Amino acid sequence: MIQDIIATLKVTLKQRGWTYADVASQLGLSESSIKRCFASCDFSLKRLQRICDLIGMDLMTLINQVEENQRNIDELSEQQEKALAENVKLLMIAFLLLNHFSYKQILEHYAVEAHEGTQLLARLDHLGIIDLLPENKIRIRLSRNFNWRKNGPIQHFFEEKVQSEFFQSRFDQTEELRIVLNGMLSNHSLKMINQKFRRMALEFENQVKEDRKLDLEDRLSTTAVIAVRPWHLGAFEQFRKNKLLKP
């Protein structure tokens, strides 16, 4: 872990224009001493904190960045997704962990016994979705760019079990929103709209990350669905005269 922290700190220093000589000067050490510290990963917690202070970064932010860098899986295999889809409680644990629940919070808020929960964590570790650390600490291995497989087991699970349930709402509560738009767009315009929606999805993810600082009680489990495709309402299809008209 310390090697990963130091490696991330080196990259951050470079990105912010700090050299070993700059750090050495601020700490009252020689440049060679600083180089040796970085090469051997030999830092006291106090010195590590001082370097973070120099670049305007707190130590916890650095550690969080290390964890983000270690999340390197963009897509699960068919077998991994199948294992999740076949065990609803396993899928629930994975979903909660991806939403930054701690194991303690899961036990507090969900009907999962400690022994069962430990077994489920071990299963997720075996599947390569998390790294299970001592005292049931969790490191997520899925990247921020992670996506479920197209036409994969989880997508099928969503379509069969979740999608209809999600839309069984009038969307008239304060926190709810439903906007249905329809119009004729060129391929170019459609691509532009899709790009904007992707940016919106990124903003959603960034806000989720920002709100991790808040207590669990101050956050709502929130789902957003953004869906765009060329489509003609099936009920109207029988009345179309011009079959060459694109849907």
N, C-alpha and C positions, 0 to 999 in steps of 0.2 A: 504493500500500500504506500509506504513512504517513497519508494521509487517512482510510483505513478504521480504522487503529489509534487515531487521535485521536477519531474519531466513536464508536468503541466505548468508549474511556476516558471520554468525556463522559457517555455513557449509564450507565456503571458508577458514576461519581461521583454522579450524580443518584440512582441506585437506593440508594446507601449513605448518602445524606443529606449529601454534601459540596457546598459552594458554591464559586464562584470565590474569594470572600473568604476562606473557610477555607483553601483551597490556598495563596493568596497569603500569608496570615499565617504558615503553616508554612514556606514557602520564603523568607520575608523579602523579598517583592516586593509591588508594589502590585496591587490587584485589576485595574486597567486593563491592566497588563503581562500578567497571566495571561490576560485576555480576548483580547488581541492574539495571544498565543502559540497559543491554541486556534483563533482565527479564521484565522490564517495557517498553521497546522500547523507552526509553527517551534519545534521542541523538540530540544534536544541529547539524546543517549542517556542521559547522566547525569541530566538533569532529568526525563526520562520515567521513569527508574527510581526517582527520589526520590518522584514522585507515586504510583507503584505501591506503594512502601513505605508511604506514608501511609495507604493504604486496605487494606493487608494483602494485596496481590496482587503476585505476581512477574511480570516482564515476559513470560516464556514463556507463562504462563497467559493473559495479555491477548492475545498473538498467536494462541494456540489459539482463543480466543473469537472473534477476527476471522475466522478460517478457518471456524468453525462458522456464523457469521452469513452467510457467503458461499455456504453450501451451501443453495441455494434451490429445487432441483428435487425435487418430490414424486413425480413419475411420468414415465417416459420415454414417447415416442411408440411407436406400433406399429412404425414403420420403424427406430427406434433399437434396440428390443429384438430385432427380426428380424436386424439386423446383428450383434448379439452372439451370438444363438443359432446363426447360420450359421458362426461362426468360433470354435471351442472355445478356441483359444489367446487370442484377443481377450477372450473371456468370462472366462477364467482370470485374465488380467492385471487386468481390471476388478474381479473378485472380490477379488483379493489387495490391490489398492489400497484398496478399500472396507474391508478388514480391516487397514488401516494399515501394510501392507508398504511400505518404500521401494523405489524402482527398483533400488537397489544390492542390497537383500536379495532381490529377485526374481531378479536375475541370479545371485546366489550360490546360491540354493536350487532354482532351476528351470532346465530345459533350454531356455533362451531366449538366443540370441546377441544381443550388444549392438546390432548394426545392425537385426536383426529387432525387438528390443524397442523401439527408438526409433521404428520405423515403426508399431508397435502403439500406442504412446503417442500418436503423431500422429493415428492413426485415432480413438482415444478423444477426443482434443481436437476433432477435426473433427465427431464425433458430439455434442459438447457435454456429455460426461459428466465430463470433467476440463478444467482449464486447464493446459496444458503450459508451464512456466516455464523460464527459462535453467538450464543444467546438468541438465536432465531432472528438475527439481523439479516436484512435482505439487500441484495444489489440486483437491480433490474438489468437484464442483458439486452432488452429490446431498445432500438434506437428511437430518437424523436421522429424519424422519418418512417417508422414502422407502419406497415399496412398488412391487413389480412389478405390471404390469397384470393384472387378473383375466381369465383365459382368454387371456392374451397369449402371445407366443412363448416367453418365459422360463418361464412357468408350464407350458406344454406340454413344454418341454425338461426341466424338473424331473420332470414326471410320467412321461415316456418314458425318461429316461436316469439319473435320480438317485434317485427315490423307492424303486424296488425294490432298488437297491444299498444304500441307507441301512439298510433293514430286514433285510438279510441278515446278521444278527448275533443272538447269543443274549442280548446285553445283560447279560452276567454278569461283566464286568470291573470293577475298582475304580472307574474313572471313568465307567462307563456306568449308565444307569437307564432302565427301561421300566415305566411304570405304565399299565395298561389298566383303566378304570373303566366301569361300566355301571349304569344305574339309571333310574327314572322321575322326570322333573322337570317342573314347570310351566314355562310360558313365562317367567314372572317369575324363577324360580330359574335357568333357563338363561341369561337375560340377566345375572344377578348373577355366575354362574360365568365367563361370557365376559369380563366386566369385570375380574375378578380375574386371569384369564390374561393380559389385556392389560397389567395392571400388572406381572405377572411378566416379560413380554417387555421392558417398559421397564427393569426391574431388571437383566435380562440385558445390555441395551445399555449401561446405566450402568456395569456391572462391566467390560464390554469396554473402555469409555473409560478407566476407572480403571487397568486392567492394561496400557494402552499405555505406562505408565512403566517396565514391566519389560522386560528383554532378551528378544529374540525366542526365545532358547533356553529361557526359563522359561515360555513360553506354549504351550498346545496348541490346534491348530485344532479348534474345537468347534462342533457343530451341535445345535440344539434344535428339536424339532418339537412344536408345541402345536396340537392339532386337536380341535375339538368340533363335533358336528352331531347332530341327531336322525337316528337310523339303526337299521335292523334287519338283523341278519346275513342275507345272501342265502340261505345254506344252510337257514335256519329259515323263510324266507318261505313255502315251500310247505305248511308245517304250520299256518299261522295260520288259525283258523276265523273270527275276528272281523275282517273286513277294514276295519271302521270304526276299529279300534284304531290310534292314531297310531304310526308307527314310532319 
